[in-house]
Amino acid sequence: RPLMQKNANVLYEFSKETLQQERVAYDFLSHVHEAKMDMPQPQNENTHYRQVQEINGDKRQIFLMFPPAEARFQNVSIQAASTMRFAVGLVSQPSCSAPNRFEVWITSQGGESRRLFDRDVDIQRNLGDRTWLEAEIKLEPFAGQRVDILFKSFQTGLQGCDWIAWADPRIVSPPS
């Protein structure tokens, strides 16, 4: 089982017994080149936004965005009992940061869009937001479907200098 993550490395505890480990069904960072991106900055190749960044001494592999920004991953297959896991954070200095909102939307085969995650982050006023904030979304209602997943971020206050970071976004499934 994973014990901790630091500097983009994971420390695991091993057991003598057989473990039933989840498997990664979809790694968003591996598919970043396929995403449809919309950001105000001059557009680079999508792979430019796949980086390793540090927040509060903890380095992680991330998908970097400058708000307001959207990244849409299309035609993602959702297996039974799947869960989406990621962490969010701001790669910014608190002195020029603004309140930011992170959202994840899913569009099902029928065309219905639903917001499955939202989180406000304000590193200037909330010390607890100055680290990676872990998140998990159960995807069971979409099992057996191909969906579009939208990562969306925007500032909810005055203009800041923030870079939005989505760390290790992936969909995991129970072992087959």
Beta strands, then each sheet from edge to edge (+ up, - down):
strand 1: 2-6
strand 2: 9-12
strand 3: 23-27
strand 4: 36-38
strand 5: 50-55
strand 6: 58-65
strand 7: 69-77
strand 8: 83-90
strand 9: 100-107
strand 10: 113-121
strand 11: 133-138
strand 12: 146-155
strand 13: 164-173
sheet 1: 1+ 2-
sheet 2: 3+ 13- 6+ 5-
sheet 3: 3+ 13- 8+ 11-
sheet 4: 4+ 7- 12+ 9- 10+
end
